[in-house]
Amino acid sequence: MKMKRRSILVAGAALLATSMLPMTAMAKERVVFSGGPAGGTFQVVANAVQVYKPIKASKDFRVRAQSSAGSVENLRKVNSGKAQMGVVYSGHVYLGRNGQMKNDTKKYEDVMAVAWLYGAPAQLVTRKGSGIKSVKDLVGKKVGVGNAGSGAFANCELFFTHMGVWDKIERNAMGYNDAAQAFGNKQLDAFWLFTAFPSGAVIMAAQTNDIELVNVGKDAQDSGFFDKYPYFSQLSVPADTYRGVDYESPSFQDSALWVANSKVSEDTVYKMLSTIYTDEGLAHMKTQKKTFKHMSLNTGTQGVVTPWHPGAIKFWKEKGMM
């Protein structure tokens, strides 16, 4: 009986000691990484991080990629803690933190920058011979404007409103692949994307149609768009990016940022950056999509005008980038 009682006491003491251990020693930190819709680069980012073997092997955190509508939904999910990380356009982080989102004065102050990922340009696709040479030519046309809650939709509404055509088109809110399919079936006259090139959806559309890219860069420049929204910058989609588009197409871009909720541990953000921003980690990202070819230690802090997560500050300062 004494031996049995002693065993019970020892087991009880061990259980008590275990219960007093820090939570980090008992369970991995759960990280939901919010990506985007099918056919978009946001979801590629989330999936690429999740499947990278050193990330999967971590004893400290567990990453799960989750699809979403895109930038605006990610802003809200990360801010609320429904997702711990995500991809959000720089402009939406800026507007959200300052309570300047369209029809939304809430301040999303728990969304913090982790890294710059890539530049994402506007792309407006139509058919050769459509007569659509400017956004203003879309009046009365059927246009795919991105799915509700996405950065594509929000930026389309912003730009088309600025150009005076938002309420003068037949808007179809849908994801990139669905828009490309509808375009191929002649159900749309044009469709809008806000994503890195080459886009799989545009490639899909170009397989069944002779396509053109509308010169939205000229529209933006001539209308004062850059003066009103200075977080956008000019760039061009190079010639021959898509089949049959043998000319450079001026456009504008925003930056896609890796962001995290302010309550994600400093250690987790630091270790994830330390894993991805190695030669091997960056090579892995580039195998997932050519868009990530500009990801590097040198570009990781460029163009970020919103507050950084403490774990990111620790990493980028350690690398001499801050």
N, C-alpha and C positions, 0 to 999 in steps of 0.2 A: 504493500500500500504506500509505504514511504517513497519507494522508487517511482511509482506511478504518479504520486503527488508532485514529486520533484520534476518529473518530465513535463507535467502540465504547467508548472511554474516557469520552467525554462522556455517552453513553447510560447507561453503568454508574454514573457519578457522579449522574446525575439519578435513577436507580432507587434508589440508596442514600439520597439526600436524601429521596425520597418515603417510603421505609421508615422514616425517622426521624421523620416527622410524627406528632403525637398521633393516637390512634385516632379521636377525635371529628371530626378533619378529614377522615378517610377514609370513615367509615361512620356512618349515623344510629344513635342508640341505639334498640334494639328494646324496645317497650313492649307486652306482652300485657296487655290490660285485661279481667279476668275479670268477667263479668256474672252471668247467672242463667238459669233455665229460661224456656221460651216462656210468655207470658202474665203474666210478672212484670216489675216495674219495674227490677230490677237490670240486666236485659239491655238495657232501653231506655237506661239511663245509659251503658253501655259502647258501644252503637251510636251514640248521640248524640255522644259525644266523638270517636269514630272518624271519623264522616262530616263533622264540622264543617270547612269549607274551610280556614280558617287553620291548623287542626291538621294536615290532610292536606298543606298546603303547607310545613310546617316542614322546614328543612334540617338540623335537629339531632336529631330523633327521628321514629320511625314507630310509630303506634298501631294495634294490631289487636285488635278486640273478639273475645272468646271466650265461648261459652256455658258454663254450669256448673250444678251442682245448687243453688248459692246461697251463703248467708252462711258456713256452716261450711266448705264446700269452699274458698271463696275465702280464708278465714283461713289454711287449710293451704297452698294454692297460693301465695299471696303470701309467706307466711313462708318457704317452701322455695325461692322464686325461680322456680318454674314459671310464675308470672305476676308481672309487675312491679307491677301495680296491680289494684284490684278494689273491689267494694262489700261491706262487712261491717257487720252491726249493731253498734252501740256496745257492747251487752251482751256479745257474743261476743268483741270485741276485748279488753274488760276481763277477762272470765273466762279467755280464752286466754292473755293475758300473765301472768296470775297462777296458771296451772296448775289452774284450777277448772272446766274443761269437764267435762261428765258423762262418766264412764268414760274420761277422758283427762287425765292429770296433766302432760302436756308443756307447757312454757312457750313460747308463740309470741311471742317478743320482737323479731322482725324485722319486725313489722307496725306501721307508724306512720301516724298520722292526717295526712290532707291537707286535708279539708274536710268540714263537715256538709252533707248533701244535702237530706234531708227526713225527716219523721216517718212511720213506718210502723205502722199500727194492726192489732190482731188483728180478724179478721172471721170469724164463725161463721155459716154460711148453712144454713138449713133451710127446709122448706115450711110454708106456712100450714096450720094444723090438725094439725101433727105432734105437738103437745103438748110439744115441746122448748122450754122456757123458760129453762133453766139448763144449764150443762155437766153437772151431775149427772144430768140427764134423758137423757144419751147412753148410759147403761149398757145393754149388749146391742145397741146400734145399729151400723150400718155407717157409718164416718166416714172421709172423705178427710183425711189429716193432713199433707199436704205430701210432697214427694219426699225420699228419704233424702239427707242431706248439705246440706239447705237450712236456712235460718234458720227458715222456717215449721215444718218438722218438729221442729227442736230446741226452739223456743219452745212448740210444741204439747205435746211430751213434758214439758217443764218445767211448764207450766201445768196440764195434765191430771193429771200425777202429783201436783202440789200439791193438786188438787181431789179426788184419790183415784179417778179413773176411767180412767187410762191403760191399766191391765191388765184393764179391764172392758168395753172396746169392741172391735168388730171393726175393726182398723186397716187402712187402705188407703193405702199410701205412693205418692203420684202427684203430678205437677205440677198447677198451677192449671187449665189448659185441659182436661186429661184428667179432672180431678175434676169440672169443670163439665159435661162431656159425660156422665160416668157418673151424675152427679146427675140430669141431664135424662132419662136412660134408666131412672131409678128403681133404679139399682144402688147408690146411696148414700142414707142418710137425712139426712146433713149433710156439709158439708165446710168445712175450716178454711183461712184464708189469713192471711198476715202481710205485708201489702203496702199501698202507698198506695191511697187511693180517689180517683176511682172505679176499680175493678178491671175489666178487660175480661172476666175469667172470670166475675165475678158478673153483669155485664151480660148475658153469654151465657146464664147460668143463668136469669136473670129473663125472658128472651124465651120460654122454654118452660114455666116454672113460676111459680106465685105464691109468692114467697119471703118469708122473714122473717130478720132478723138477731137472734141471741141476745144478751141483755144480759150480755156477759162482763165488763163494767166493774163491775157489781154483784157478780158472783161474785168478782172480784179484790179488791174493797173489803171485802166481808164476810168473806173467808177469810184476810186478813192478807198477801195476795200482795205488796202494795206495800212492806210493812215488811220482808219477806224479800228482795225483789229491787228495791232502790231505784233502779236505773237505768231502770226502766219508769215511765212517767208516764201520767196519766189524760187522755183526750180522748173525744169522741163523733163518730160518723159522722153527718153532718147528715141531717135529713129530706129525702126526695126525691132522695138520691144515686142510688138505684136504683129502677126501676119497681115501684110498689106498696108501697114501704117509706116510708110517709108520716110516720114518727116518728123522732125522734133516738135513736140507738142508742149508749149508753155503752160505752166500750171502754178499752183501754190501748195504749200505743205504745212502741216503741224508736226510736232514731235511726239512719238509714242513713248510714254514713260512707264517703267516698272515702278509700282507704288505699293505701299504697305500701310496697314492700320497702325496708328501710333502705339497701340498696346501690344503689338507683336514684339517679342523680346529682342533686345539689342543683339544678343548672342546669335539668334537664329538668322537675322538679316545679315549680320557680319559673315557667318559661316556659309550662307547661300551665295553671297557675292564672292567669297573666297574660293568657292567651288566652281562657279560658272566662269568667273573672270580669270581663268588660267588658260594656257595655250590649248590644253586638251578640252576644257569646257567651251571655249570659243569656237574651236574646230567642230565640236559636236553641234553647236547652235547653227553653224554655217551649213552643216550637212542637212539640217532640217528645212532650211529655206535660204536662198541666196540673199534675201533681204538683209540678213543678219551679218553680211560681210563687213559692215561698218562698225559693228560692236567691237570695242577695244577699251583698254585702260585709258587711252587718250581721249576717247569720245564719251566716256561714261558719265561725265559731269557737265557736258556742254549744253548750253541753252536752257538750263533748269532755273526757274525764277521763283520756285515755291520752296517751303521749308523741307529739309532733309530729315529722314529717319535717323536717330542716333546711331544705329548699327551701320548705316551707310556712311555717316560722317566718319566713324572710326575706320572703316575700310578705306575710303577714298583719301583720307588724310595719311593713312599708313602708306598708301601707294604714291603719295606726293602730288595728288590731283586736286587737293584743296589747300 
